[in-house]
Amino acid sequence: MLAKETANAFDDAGWIYEIKWDGYRAIAETGSTINKLYSRNGIDFSNSYPIVFDELQKINYKAILDGEIVVLDENGLPDFQKLQHYENNQHFPVCYYVFDLLEMNGEKIYHLPLIDRKSLLKKLLPNNDVIRFSDHVIEKGIAFFEVSTQKNLEGIMAKKADGEYYAGKRTGEWLKIKNHKTADVIICGYTAPTGSRQYFGSLVLGVMKSKKLVHTGHAGSGYDDKKLKEIFELLQPLVQKNAPFAEKVVVNNTVTWVKPILICEVKFTEWTGDEKLRHPVFLRMRNDKTINQITMKAPLLGKIIANKGGSKNVLKKSVEIKQRKSASKSEPEFLIKEGKNVVAITHPDKIYFPDENVTKKMIAAYYQSIAKYILPFLKDRPQSLLRNPGGINETGFFHKDAGENAPSFVHTFAVHSDSSNKEIDYIICNDKATLAYMNNLGCIEINPWHSTTKFPNNPDYLIIDIDPSDNNNFDQVIETANAFKKVLDKAEAKSFCKTSGASGLHIYVPMKKKYDYEEVKKFAQLLCMYVQEILPNFTTMECNLKKRGNKHIYLDYLQNRSGQTIASVYSLRPKKDATVSMPLLWKEVKKGLTPQQFTIFNALKRIEKMPDVFKGVLGPGVNISRCINKLNK
């Protein structure tokens, strides 16, 4: 199972956090006549690390283990260089840190929750200095990451405590959070050495982009004399006359070009605007990847491109933003002020929507510009934070607990969690400063509860999520929404519609805290039954994806449960085109409507022109009994 990379550590009671070991990933098979120890691409480690292999022979039960082989330096910390040259460093301890149990007694246990697999693993592992249990902490990811930074470790792993094991897949249930930015790059040549250095001066680096090799810079540091010689000797059989790049590469010294097949890992400070690595430092050679895997990933570039038309107005409106230099870094921050409260938007030019060139700064500015319109729909409502700190092309994650690092002006609401048996402090967003703080955490989308802290069990509105499958067109979504309008009109119930900002539409019916969630859910279910009778050919109330297939629109009434959230009106969505969930007049819900009509670039103008379209959602609630009587006539 592989992990996706994310930028920031987070606290969540549903996650566990482990050290990200700086070594070789290894699978061990024990308890049979032929035990095995091998890398994720099948390289046999049994002869390379005989101490580990010998200790595995002492495990007499049949199991498959997943872990990392590391060598510990004189300070007890992982040292990858010593691991790579273990033949010369055998006086240092080598360990196999095991973090997962995949099979036991010949049966796969992938389906068990991770926390249960680790509990079994801890009981099964021997108590010695070579085969070690990779321990973890629960919930406190931010503090754990800070400790890893202080120890100068590679970083941490965040894993869903109840997650299954997905062999060979890279999922958002395992996340790697690094202390340093790193990239795998292709060695394309080397420059001549200068001064007293021997062999070469720097490596010329590249990556694949649109099936072409492009130049990404030079790495001139990170080598000792032994490493310089070793890399130089590896490159000699690969020397070629011509540069492997289609583009002309400007260098400051004589270059020897090589066939681009060797891969190394570098650490760096940032990607520059012209897609070059800034301050790359050599870390290690990589022999577990192919050059076609070394591609330029747009969300990681952070390149600065001119804003699309209309975005300048968003930045100017209703927000005081000032640029300053950080006391510890040269990277600019942007300040958002509300009274005495100041929020620094860090990494303001980080690209969140690569195709649309929308930055973190633009997102924060958008929300400040529409704050007076969105805050009434957020007031006193616990927030489930959907965070996308790496932008829309990286998997986001939900984060519920405010944690100890929230500013003093951020108010919270404690809710007991049965699953973790702990209190979760949900953020309450009643002001522009808290809204900015959430944006700085990477919240592109805003997800409030349907009820408030004063009446947590009584929602202010009923919601129907009209959720199309892949083979439905948006005209069918519109037809479905109008079917709901027809049913609700017959019930003499006020109703309101908005785009989801993705592929569907949301129908709201005001409840004004008159009923609890269960009563509202049952009424929503009844409404969906009426609409399915009207449109039986392409609507369904079956929530199971496999059972409903990909030809039916899902009428989701289960949104009406305590703790459920849905993207707020006026919220951005982490989707292509930087779309906004926009309220509609019912006369606009007709053929030709698309969710892509409303984006960060034009939303403010429409909202200012039509500020009260959704206001009635928080108005007088309907009488459910009376509505049902009307429907039965």
VOGUPA-806468 format. One line per 8 residues: for each residue x, y, z of C-alpha. Coordinates in Angstrom, 1 decimal, padded with zeros to 4 digits, always signed. Layout:
BEGIN
X/Y/Z; ...
//
This chain:
BEGIN
+000.0/+000.0/+000.0; +001.3/+003.4/-001.0; +000.8/+006.9/+000.5; -000.1/+010.2/-001.0; +001.8/+013.3/-000.1; +000.2/+016.2/+001.8; +001.7/+019.5/+002.9; +000.5/+020.0/+006.5
+000.2/+017.9/+009.7; -003.2/+017.8/+011.3; -005.0/+016.5/+014.4; -007.8/+014.0/+014.0; -009.1/+011.4/+016.5; -009.8/+009.0/+013.6; -006.1/+008.9/+012.5; -002.9/+007.4/+013.8
+000.6/+008.9/+013.2; +003.9/+007.0/+012.8; +007.5/+008.0/+012.1; +008.3/+008.1/+008.4; +011.3/+005.8/+008.5; +014.2/+006.8/+006.1; +015.1/+003.4/+004.8; +014.0/+000.6/+002.4
+010.4/-000.5/+002.4; +010.4/-004.3/+002.9; +007.9/-007.2/+003.0; +008.7/-010.2/+005.2; +007.2/-013.6/+004.9; +007.7/-015.8/+008.0; +006.8/-019.2/+009.5; +007.2/-021.3/+006.4
+010.0/-023.6/+005.1; +011.2/-020.7/+002.9; +011.1/-017.3/+004.6; +011.5/-014.2/+002.5; +012.5/-010.6/+002.8; +012.2/-008.4/-000.3; +011.6/-004.8/-001.5; +008.3/-003.6/-003.0
+009.6/-004.2/-006.5; +010.8/-007.7/-005.6; +014.5/-007.3/-004.9; +015.8/-009.9/-002.4; +017.1/-008.4/+000.8; +018.0/-011.6/+002.6; +021.7/-011.4/+001.6; +022.0/-007.7/+001.9
+020.7/-007.5/+005.5; +021.5/-010.9/+006.9; +021.0/-009.8/+010.5; +017.4/-008.9/+009.8; +016.8/-012.1/+007.8; +018.3/-014.3/+010.5; +016.0/-012.7/+013.2; +013.0/-013.3/+011.0
+013.8/-017.1/+011.0; +013.1/-017.1/+014.7; +009.5/-016.2/+014.1; +007.6/-019.5/+014.1; +004.2/-018.3/+013.1; +003.1/-017.8/+009.5; +002.7/-014.2/+008.7; +003.3/-011.4/+006.1
+004.8/-008.2/+007.6; +005.1/-004.8/+006.1; +007.8/-002.4/+007.3; +011.0/-000.5/+006.7; +014.7/-001.5/+007.0; +016.8/+001.3/+008.5; +020.3/+001.8/+009.8; +020.6/+003.9/+013.0
+023.5/+006.3/+013.4; +025.4/+007.2/+016.5; +022.5/+009.2/+017.8; +019.9/+006.5/+017.2; +018.4/+008.2/+014.1; +017.8/+006.7/+010.7; +020.7/+007.3/+008.2; +019.9/+006.4/+004.6
+023.5/+006.9/+003.4; +024.7/+004.3/+005.9; +022.0/+001.9/+004.8; +022.9/+002.3/+001.1; +026.5/+001.4/+002.0; +025.7/-001.1/+004.8; +028.6/-003.3/+003.8; +030.9/-000.5/+005.1
+028.7/+000.4/+008.1; +027.9/-002.9/+009.7; +029.1/-001.6/+013.1; +025.9/+000.5/+013.1; +022.6/-001.2/+014.2; +020.3/-002.3/+011.4; +016.6/-002.7/+012.3; +013.4/-003.8/+010.6
+010.6/-001.5/+011.9; +007.3/-003.3/+011.2; +004.2/-001.2/+010.9; +001.6/-003.6/+009.4; +000.4/-007.2/+009.5; -001.1/-008.4/+006.2; -001.6/-012.1/+006.7; -001.8/-014.3/+009.7
-001.9/-018.1/+009.7; -002.3/-018.1/+006.0; -005.3/-015.8/+005.9; -005.3/-012.2/+004.5; -006.5/-009.7/+007.1; -006.4/-006.6/+004.7; -010.1/-005.9/+005.6; -009.4/-005.5/+009.3
-009.1/-001.9/+010.6; -005.5/-000.7/+010.7; -005.6/-000.2/+014.5; -006.7/-003.8/+014.9; -004.0/-005.1/+012.6; -001.4/-003.2/+014.6; -002.7/-004.5/+017.9; -002.3/-008.1/+016.6
+001.1/-007.2/+015.2; +002.4/-005.9/+018.5; +001.4/-009.2/+020.2; +003.1/-011.3/+017.5; +006.4/-009.6/+017.1; +009.5/-010.8/+019.1; +011.0/-008.5/+021.7; +014.4/-007.8/+020.3
+016.6/-004.9/+019.0; +016.4/-006.0/+015.3; +012.7/-006.7/+014.6; +010.9/-003.7/+016.1; +007.3/-002.7/+016.3; +006.8/+000.7/+014.7; +004.7/+002.5/+017.3; +002.2/+005.3/+016.8
+000.3/+008.1/+018.4; -003.4/+008.7/+018.1; -005.0/+012.1/+017.1; -002.0/+014.4/+017.9; -000.5/+014.7/+014.5; +000.6/+018.3/+014.7; +002.6/+017.8/+017.9; +004.1/+014.6/+016.6
+005.2/+016.3/+013.4; +006.9/+019.0/+015.5; +008.9/+016.4/+017.4; +009.9/+014.8/+014.1; +011.1/+018.2/+012.9; +013.1/+018.8/+016.1; +014.8/+015.4/+015.6; +015.5/+016.2/+012.0
+013.6/+013.0/+010.9; +012.3/+012.7/+007.3; +008.7/+013.3/+008.5; +005.6/+011.4/+009.6; +002.9/+009.1/+008.2; -000.7/+009.8/+008.9; -003.0/+006.7/+008.5; -006.8/+006.3/+009.0
-007.2/+004.2/+012.2; -010.1/+002.2/+010.7; -008.6/+001.9/+007.2; -008.2/-001.3/+005.3; -005.0/-002.3/+003.5; -005.1/-001.7/-000.3; -002.2/-003.6/-001.7; -000.4/-001.8/-004.5
-002.6/+001.3/-004.4; -001.9/+004.9/-003.4; -004.8/+006.2/-001.4; -005.8/+009.2/+000.7; -006.0/+006.9/+003.8; -002.2/+006.9/+004.1; -000.6/+010.3/+003.9; +003.1/+011.2/+004.1
+004.0/+014.6/+005.6; +007.6/+015.5/+005.0; +009.9/+017.9/+006.9; +011.6/+018.8/+003.6; +010.3/+019.2/+000.1; +011.7/+016.4/-002.0; +011.5/+015.3/-005.6; +012.6/+012.4/-007.7
+014.5/+013.6/-010.8; +016.3/+012.1/-013.8; +020.1/+012.6/-014.1; +020.7/+014.0/-017.6; +024.3/+015.1/-017.4; +027.0/+016.5/-015.2; +029.1/+019.7/-015.2; +032.9/+019.8/-015.0
+034.3/+020.2/-011.4; +035.9/+023.4/-010.2; +038.4/+024.2/-007.5; +039.6/+021.2/-005.5; +036.5/+019.1/-006.2; +037.0/+015.9/-008.3; +034.8/+014.0/-010.7; +032.0/+016.5/-011.4
+030.6/+019.8/-010.2; +026.8/+019.3/-010.3; +024.2/+017.0/-011.8; +022.0/+018.3/-014.6; +018.4/+017.2/-013.7; +015.2/+016.7/-015.6; +011.6/+015.2/-015.4; +009.1/+014.0/-017.9
+006.4/+016.5/-018.9; +003.8/+015.6/-021.6; +006.0/+012.6/-022.5; +009.0/+014.9/-023.1; +012.1/+015.3/-020.9; +012.4/+018.9/-019.6; +015.2/+020.5/-017.7; +014.6/+021.3/-014.0
+018.0/+022.6/-012.7; +021.3/+021.5/-011.3; +022.2/+019.9/-007.9; +025.8/+020.8/-006.9; +025.7/+019.9/-003.2; +024.9/+017.0/-001.0; +027.9/+014.8/-002.0; +031.0/+013.7/-000.1
+034.1/+012.5/-002.0; +033.0/+008.9/-001.9; +029.6/+009.7/-003.4; +031.1/+011.9/-006.1; +033.2/+009.0/-007.2; +030.4/+006.5/-007.0; +028.0/+008.6/-009.1; +030.7/+009.5/-011.6
+031.5/+005.8/-012.2; +027.8/+005.0/-012.6; +027.5/+007.7/-015.3; +030.5/+006.8/-017.5; +028.9/+004.0/-019.5; +025.9/+006.3/-020.2; +027.9/+009.2/-021.7; +026.5/+010.5/-025.0
+027.3/+013.3/-027.4; +024.0/+015.1/-027.5; +021.8/+016.7/-024.8; +018.7/+014.5/-024.1; +016.5/+017.7/-023.9; +014.5/+019.0/-026.9; +015.0/+022.5/-025.5; +018.3/+024.4/-025.4
+019.7/+024.3/-021.9; +021.9/+027.1/-020.7; +024.6/+026.1/-018.2; +027.6/+028.0/-016.7; +030.2/+025.2/-017.2; +031.1/+022.4/-019.6; +028.5/+019.7/-019.6; +028.9/+016.0/-020.2
+025.5/+014.6/-021.3; +024.4/+011.1/-020.3; +021.6/+008.7/-021.3; +018.7/+009.7/-019.0; +018.0/+006.4/-017.2; +019.3/+007.0/-013.6; +017.1/+008.6/-011.0; +018.0/+010.4/-007.8
+016.1/+012.2/-005.1; +016.8/+015.8/-004.1; +015.5/+018.1/-001.5; +014.7/+021.7/-002.4; +013.1/+024.9/-001.2; +010.5/+025.5/-003.9; +009.6/+025.3/-007.6; +010.3/+028.6/-009.4
+008.0/+030.3/-011.8; +009.8/+028.9/-014.8; +009.5/+025.3/-013.4; +013.0/+024.9/-012.0; +014.0/+023.5/-008.6; +015.4/+026.2/-006.3; +018.4/+025.1/-004.2; +018.3/+021.4/-005.0
+020.5/+019.2/-002.8; +021.3/+015.6/-003.7; +019.9/+013.0/-001.2; +020.2/+009.6/-002.7; +020.0/+007.4/-005.8; +016.7/+005.7/-006.5; +016.6/+002.2/-008.0; +012.9/+001.5/-007.4
+011.4/+003.7/-010.1; +011.4/+004.1/-013.9; +011.8/+007.4/-015.7; +008.2/+007.4/-016.9; +007.2/+007.7/-013.2; +009.3/+010.9/-012.8; +006.8/+013.4/-014.0; +006.1/+017.0/-013.3
+003.1/+017.3/-011.0; +001.3/+020.6/-011.6; +000.1/+021.1/-008.0; +003.6/+020.9/-006.6; +005.0/+023.5/-008.9; +003.7/+026.5/-007.1; +004.4/+028.6/-010.2; +003.1/+032.1/-010.4
+001.0/+033.0/-013.4; -001.0/+036.1/-014.1; -004.5/+036.0/-012.7; -007.5/+035.5/-015.0; -009.7/+038.4/-015.8; -012.0/+039.5/-013.0; -009.8/+038.2/-010.1; -008.3/+041.6/-009.4
-011.6/+042.9/-008.3; -012.1/+040.0/-005.9; -008.7/+040.8/-004.3; -009.6/+044.5/-003.8; -013.0/+044.0/-002.4; -013.9/+043.9/+001.4; -010.5/+042.7/+002.5; -007.4/+044.5/+003.9
-004.4/+042.6/+002.6; -000.9/+043.7/+003.2; +002.3/+042.1/+002.1; +005.2/+041.7/+004.5; +008.4/+039.8/+005.0; +008.3/+037.1/+007.6; +010.8/+037.5/+010.4; +012.3/+034.1/+009.7
+011.9/+033.7/+006.0; +012.0/+035.8/+002.8; +008.7/+034.3/+001.7; +005.9/+036.9/+001.6; +002.7/+036.5/+003.7; -000.6/+038.3/+003.4; -002.4/+039.7/+006.4; -006.2/+039.7/+006.8
-007.4/+042.0/+009.6; -010.7/+042.2/+011.3; -010.6/+044.5/+014.3; -007.8/+043.4/+016.6; -007.6/+040.0/+015.0; -005.0/+039.4/+012.3; -004.6/+036.2/+010.2; -001.5/+035.6/+008.1
-002.1/+033.7/+004.9; +001.0/+031.7/+004.5; +002.3/+030.6/+001.1; -000.2/+033.0/-000.5; +001.0/+032.3/-004.1; +000.7/+028.6/-003.8; -001.4/+027.3/-006.7; -004.6/+025.6/-005.6
-006.3/+025.3/-009.0; -003.5/+024.7/-011.6; -005.6/+025.0/-014.7; -007.3/+028.2/-013.5; -004.2/+029.7/-011.9; -006.1/+030.3/-008.7; -003.9/+030.8/-005.7; -004.4/+030.4/-001.9
-004.4/+034.2/-001.6; -007.2/+034.5/-004.2; -009.3/+032.0/-002.3; -008.9/+033.8/+001.0; -009.7/+037.1/-000.7; -012.8/+035.7/-002.3; -014.2/+034.6/+001.0; -013.5/+037.9/+002.6
-015.3/+039.6/-000.3; -018.4/+037.5/+000.2; -018.2/+037.3/+004.0; -021.3/+039.3/+004.8; -023.3/+037.0/+002.5; -022.0/+033.7/+003.6; -021.6/+034.3/+007.4; -025.3/+034.2/+008.1
-025.4/+030.7/+006.8; -022.4/+029.7/+009.0; -023.3/+031.5/+012.2; -023.1/+029.2/+015.3; -022.8/+026.1/+013.2; -020.0/+023.6/+013.8; -017.7/+023.2/+010.9; -016.3/+020.0/+009.4
-013.1/+021.2/+007.8; -012.4/+019.7/+004.4; -008.7/+020.6/+003.9; -006.9/+020.6/+000.5; -003.5/+022.1/+001.5; -001.9/+020.6/-001.6; -004.5/+022.0/-004.0; -007.3/+020.3/-005.8
-005.1/+017.7/-007.5; -004.1/+016.2/-004.2; -006.4/+014.2/-002.0; -008.0/+016.4/+000.8; -009.0/+015.2/+004.2; -011.6/+016.0/+006.8; -010.4/+017.6/+010.0; -012.9/+018.1/+012.8
-011.0/+019.1/+016.0; -009.8/+022.7/+016.3; -006.7/+021.5/+018.3; -004.4/+023.5/+020.5; -003.0/+025.7/+017.8; -006.2/+027.5/+016.9; -006.0/+031.3/+017.6; -007.7/+032.6/+020.7
-010.4/+034.4/+018.6; -011.5/+031.1/+017.1; -014.6/+029.8/+019.1; -015.3/+026.1/+019.4; -018.2/+023.8/+020.3; -017.4/+020.5/+022.1; -019.2/+017.4/+020.9; -018.6/+013.9/+022.4
-017.4/+011.3/+019.9; -018.5/+007.8/+020.7; -016.0/+006.3/+018.3; -013.0/+007.8/+020.1; -014.7/+008.4/+023.5; -013.3/+012.0/+023.4; -014.6/+015.5/+023.1; -014.1/+017.0/+019.6
-013.9/+020.8/+019.5; -015.6/+021.9/+016.3; -014.7/+025.4/+015.0; -017.5/+027.9/+014.9; -017.2/+030.4/+012.1; -019.0/+033.7/+013.0; -016.5/+036.2/+011.7; -014.2/+037.1/+008.8
-011.0/+036.3/+010.9; -012.1/+032.7/+011.5; -013.1/+032.4/+007.9; -009.6/+033.5/+006.9; -008.0/+031.1/+009.5; -010.0/+028.2/+007.9; -008.8/+029.2/+004.4; -005.2/+029.3/+005.7
-005.6/+025.7/+006.8; -006.4/+024.8/+003.2; -010.2/+024.9/+003.4; -011.3/+025.6/-000.2; -014.8/+024.4/+000.7; -016.9/+025.4/+003.7; -019.0/+022.7/+005.3; -021.3/+023.8/+008.2
-023.7/+021.6/+010.2; -027.4/+021.9/+009.3; -028.1/+022.9/+013.0; -026.6/+025.4/+015.4; -024.9/+025.0/+018.8; -028.0/+026.2/+020.6; -030.2/+023.6/+019.0; -027.8/+020.9/+017.8
-030.4/+018.2/+017.3; -032.9/+020.4/+015.3; -031.8/+021.4/+011.8; -032.7/+024.7/+010.3; -033.5/+023.2/+006.9; -034.1/+019.9/+005.1; -031.7/+019.1/+002.2; -032.1/+016.9/-000.8
-028.8/+016.2/-002.7; -029.5/+015.4/-006.3; -026.4/+013.4/-007.1; -026.0/+012.2/-010.7; -024.0/+009.1/-011.8; -021.4/+009.2/-014.6; -023.9/+008.4/-017.3; -026.5/+011.1/-016.3
-026.6/+014.4/-018.1; -027.3/+017.7/-016.4; -030.6/+018.1/-018.1; -031.8/+015.1/-016.2; -030.6/+016.7/-012.9; -032.6/+019.8/-013.9; -035.7/+017.7/-014.6; -035.3/+016.0/-011.2
-035.0/+019.3/-009.4; -038.2/+020.5/-011.1; -039.9/+017.3/-010.1; -039.1/+018.2/-006.4; -040.4/+021.7/-007.0; -043.7/+020.2/-008.3; -044.0/+017.9/-005.2; -043.1/+020.7/-002.8
-045.5/+023.2/-004.4; -048.3/+020.6/-004.0; -047.3/+020.3/-000.3; -047.3/+024.2/-000.1; -043.8/+024.1/+001.2; -041.3/+026.8/+000.3; -038.2/+025.5/-001.4; -034.9/+026.8/-002.6
-032.4/+025.4/-005.1; -028.6/+025.9/-005.5; -025.9/+024.4/-007.6; -023.7/+022.0/-005.7; -020.7/+023.5/-007.4; -019.9/+020.0/-008.7; -022.2/+017.9/-010.8; -025.6/+018.1/-009.0
-028.2/+020.4/-007.4; -029.3/+020.9/-003.8; -032.9/+021.4/-002.7; -033.5/+023.2/+000.6; -036.7/+023.4/+002.6; -036.8/+025.6/+005.7; -037.5/+023.9/+009.0; -036.7/+026.6/+011.6
-035.6/+024.1/+014.3; -039.2/+022.8/+014.7; -038.2/+019.1/+014.2; -035.3/+016.8/+015.1; -033.1/+015.2/+012.5; -034.9/+011.9/+012.4; -038.3/+013.6/+011.7; -036.7/+015.8/+009.0
-035.0/+012.8/+007.4; -038.2/+010.8/+007.2; -039.9/+013.7/+005.5; -037.0/+014.0/+003.1; -037.3/+010.3/+002.4; -041.0/+010.7/+001.6; -040.3/+013.5/-000.8; -037.8/+011.4/-002.6
-040.3/+008.6/-002.9; -042.8/+010.9/-004.6; -040.1/+012.1/-007.1; -038.9/+008.6/-007.9; -042.5/+007.7/-008.8; -042.5/+010.7/-011.2; -039.1/+009.8/-012.7; -038.6/+006.0/-012.2
-036.3/+005.5/-015.3; -033.3/+007.4/-014.1; -033.7/+008.2/-010.3; -033.0/+005.9/-007.3; -032.9/+006.0/-003.6; -030.3/+003.2/-003.4; -027.2/+004.6/-001.7; -025.0/+001.6/-002.5
-023.0/+002.5/-005.6; -022.7/-001.1/-006.9; -026.4/-001.8/-006.5; -027.6/+001.5/-008.2; -025.2/+001.3/-011.1; -024.0/+004.3/-013.1; -027.2/+005.3/-014.9; -029.3/+006.6/-012.0
-029.5/+009.9/-010.2; -029.2/+009.3/-006.5; -031.9/+011.1/-004.4; -029.9/+011.5/-001.2; -032.1/+012.2/+001.8; -029.5/+010.7/+004.2; -027.9/+014.1/+004.3; -030.5/+014.9/+007.0
-028.6/+013.4/+009.9; -026.8/+014.9/+012.9; -023.2/+015.8/+012.0; -023.7/+015.5/+008.3; -022.5/+018.5/+006.2; -022.8/+019.7/+002.7; -021.0/+022.5/+000.9; -022.4/+025.9/+002.0
-024.2/+028.3/-000.3; -021.5/+030.6/-001.9; -018.8/+028.0/-001.1; -016.0/+027.3/-003.5; -015.6/+023.7/-004.4; -012.2/+021.9/-004.9; -013.3/+021.1/-008.5; -012.1/+022.0/-012.0
-013.0/+025.5/-013.0; -013.0/+026.8/-009.4; -016.8/+026.5/-009.3; -019.0/+028.1/-006.6; -022.2/+026.6/-005.0; -024.7/+029.3/-006.2; -028.3/+029.9/-005.2; -030.8/+030.0/-008.1
-034.1/+031.4/-008.8; -036.5/+028.6/-009.7; -037.0/+030.1/-013.1; -033.3/+029.6/-013.8; -033.5/+025.9/-013.2; -034.1/+025.0/-016.8; -032.3/+023.5/-019.8; -029.0/+025.3/-020.5
-028.1/+025.7/-016.8; -024.7/+024.3/-015.8; -022.7/+024.4/-012.5; -019.7/+025.7/-014.4; -021.5/+029.0/-015.0; -020.6/+030.2/-011.5; -016.9/+030.5/-010.6; -014.6/+032.4/-008.3
-014.1/+034.9/-011.1; -017.8/+035.9/-011.5; -019.5/+034.9/-008.3; -019.2/+038.2/-006.4; -020.8/+040.2/-009.1; -023.9/+037.9/-009.2; -024.1/+037.7/-005.4; -024.1/+041.5/-005.1
-026.7/+041.7/-007.8; -029.0/+039.1/-006.2; -028.1/+039.0/-002.4; -031.4/+037.7/-001.0; -032.0/+034.6/-003.2; -031.3/+032.1/-000.5; -032.3/+034.2/+002.5; -035.6/+032.3/+002.9
-033.8/+029.1/+003.8; -033.4/+030.5/+007.3; -036.9/+031.9/+007.4; -040.2/+030.4/+008.8; -040.2/+026.6/+008.7; -042.8/+024.5/+007.1; -045.4/+022.3/+009.0; -044.5/+018.7/+008.1
-047.9/+017.3/+009.0; -049.7/+019.9/+007.0; -047.4/+019.2/+004.0; -048.0/+015.5/+004.2; -051.8/+016.1/+004.3; -051.5/+018.2/+001.2; -049.6/+015.5/-000.6; -052.1/+012.9/+000.3
-055.0/+014.8/-001.2
//
